[in-house]
Amino acid sequence: MKNIIRLGCVLLLALGPAMARAAAAVTDHEIGAILSARCAACHSEHPALMSSAPKGLTFASPATIDKHAHAIYRQVVELRAMPVGNVTNMTDAERQAIALWFNERSGSHTMKAESAHLP
């Protein structure tokens, strides 16, 4: 019995940080960093990949990101349409972070991983 308790304690100590991070909220700062790295090539004041931002949509401010949160979630997570052709190499982990961020802010506790094609 003592060995089982010890094994449980060892597992808890080893997995604790990973489990805590998985349950932690995704911050607006983290989302801003993802959008800056993966979306700003098109959605910025001076896009690198085109002459102007599509639909005039830039992610320069938290207010703009907040206003377009659902569209970001839909295009990036549900449809996987953005970034177009995944030209900026957005990872599944980044898509998952956007899904968690959106679901946290919308009060949903169920991530739609099946529609996002995430593991």
C-alpha positions as CSV (number, residue, x, y, z in Angstrom):
1,M,0.0,0.0,0.0
2,K,2.8,2.4,0.9
3,N,4.4,1.8,-2.6
4,I,1.2,2.7,-4.3
5,I,0.9,5.9,-2.4
6,R,4.6,6.7,-3.1
7,L,4.0,6.0,-6.8
8,G,1.0,8.3,-6.8
9,C,3.0,11.1,-5.2
10,V,5.8,10.7,-7.7
11,L,3.4,10.8,-10.6
12,L,1.6,13.8,-9.2
13,L,4.9,15.7,-8.8
14,A,6.1,14.7,-12.2
15,L,2.8,15.5,-14.1
16,G,1.7,18.5,-11.9
17,P,3.3,21.3,-13.9
18,A,2.1,19.9,-17.3
19,M,-1.4,19.4,-16.0
20,A,-1.4,22.8,-14.5
21,R,-0.3,24.4,-17.8
22,A,-2.9,22.5,-19.7
23,A,-5.6,23.9,-17.4
24,A,-4.2,27.4,-17.3
25,A,-5.9,30.2,-19.1
26,V,-4.4,31.4,-22.4
27,T,-3.6,35.1,-22.0
28,D,-4.4,37.9,-24.4
29,H,-0.6,38.5,-24.6
30,E,0.0,34.9,-25.8
31,I,-2.7,35.3,-28.4
32,G,-1.2,38.6,-29.5
33,A,2.1,36.9,-29.9
34,I,0.6,34.2,-32.1
35,L,-1.3,36.7,-34.2
36,S,1.8,38.8,-34.6
37,A,3.9,35.8,-35.7
38,R,1.3,34.1,-37.9
39,C,-1.2,36.7,-39.1
40,A,0.6,40.1,-39.3
41,A,2.3,39.2,-42.6
42,C,-1.2,40.0,-44.1
43,H,-3.2,41.6,-41.2
44,S,-1.1,44.6,-40.3
45,E,-0.8,48.3,-41.2
46,H,2.1,47.4,-43.5
47,P,1.6,43.8,-44.6
48,A,4.7,42.0,-46.0
49,L,2.7,39.6,-48.2
50,M,0.3,42.0,-49.9
51,S,-0.3,45.7,-50.5
52,S,-3.0,46.1,-47.9
53,A,-4.7,44.1,-45.1
54,P,-7.6,41.9,-46.3
55,K,-10.9,43.6,-45.5
56,G,-8.8,46.3,-43.8
57,L,-8.5,44.0,-40.8
58,T,-5.4,44.5,-38.7
59,F,-4.6,42.9,-35.4
60,A,-2.7,45.9,-34.1
61,S,-4.7,46.4,-30.9
62,P,-6.2,44.3,-28.2
63,A,-9.6,46.0,-28.9
64,T,-9.5,44.9,-32.6
65,I,-8.5,41.4,-31.6
66,D,-11.3,41.3,-29.0
67,K,-13.9,42.6,-31.6
68,H,-13.0,39.9,-34.1
69,A,-12.4,37.0,-31.6
70,H,-15.2,34.9,-33.1
71,A,-14.0,35.4,-36.7
72,I,-10.4,34.6,-35.7
73,Y,-11.6,31.4,-34.0
74,R,-13.8,30.4,-36.9
75,Q,-11.1,31.0,-39.6
76,V,-8.2,29.7,-37.7
77,V,-9.7,26.8,-35.7
78,E,-12.9,25.6,-37.2
79,L,-12.2,26.2,-40.9
80,R,-8.4,26.1,-40.8
81,A,-8.6,28.6,-43.7
82,M,-6.2,31.0,-42.1
83,P,-3.4,31.6,-42.5
84,V,-4.1,31.0,-46.2
85,G,-2.2,27.9,-47.3
86,N,-0.6,28.0,-43.8
87,V,2.0,30.2,-45.4
88,T,3.3,31.4,-42.0
89,N,3.4,27.8,-40.6
90,M,0.9,28.1,-37.8
91,T,1.2,25.0,-35.6
92,D,-1.6,22.9,-34.2
93,A,-0.5,24.0,-30.7
94,E,-1.1,27.6,-31.7
95,R,-4.5,26.7,-33.2
96,Q,-5.3,24.9,-29.9
97,A,-4.3,27.9,-27.9
98,I,-6.6,30.1,-30.0
99,A,-9.4,27.6,-29.4
100,L,-8.8,27.6,-25.7
101,W,-8.6,31.4,-25.6
102,F,-11.8,31.8,-27.5
103,N,-13.7,29.2,-25.4
104,E,-12.5,30.7,-22.2
105,R,-13.6,34.2,-23.1
106,S,-17.0,32.9,-24.5
107,G,-17.7,31.0,-21.3
108,S,-17.6,27.6,-23.1
109,H,-15.8,24.8,-21.3
110,T,-15.9,22.4,-24.2
111,M,-13.3,22.9,-26.9
112,K,-14.5,21.8,-30.3
113,A,-11.3,19.8,-31.1
114,E,-13.1,17.6,-33.6
115,S,-14.1,20.5,-35.8
116,A,-10.6,22.0,-35.3
117,H,-8.9,18.7,-36.3
118,L,-6.7,18.9,-33.3
119,P,-5.4,15.9,-31.3
